[in-house]
Amino acid sequence: MQNRPNRSNRRKNRVTLREQSACRFCRSKTKYIDYKDIDTLSKLLTNRGKIFSRKRSGNCAGCQRKLQNAVKRARYMALLPYQA
């Protein structure tokens, strides 16, 4: 048999993301996520154009829904690419 590390050792080696108390939009008290703000939206997309998950982006559920609508509007207006 090969000498494999057990599962608990593999879990310890994973990189964990730092948890913050509130999402970036709640911290800045943003009520509306503007679809024309491409710089902010592109930070929350992969290089393929997919939206990062809540866990990866650090958004709360409400802001993630607002972000999703803003990205969809920006895609429709051809400001952002659709998924490649």
URSUL-V845004 format. One line per field, one symbol per residue. burial: + if it has 9 or more other C-alpha atoms within 8 Angstrom, else -. Layout:
burial=???
This chain:
burial=---------+-----------++-++--------+--+--++-+++--++-+-+---+++--++-+++-++-+++---++----
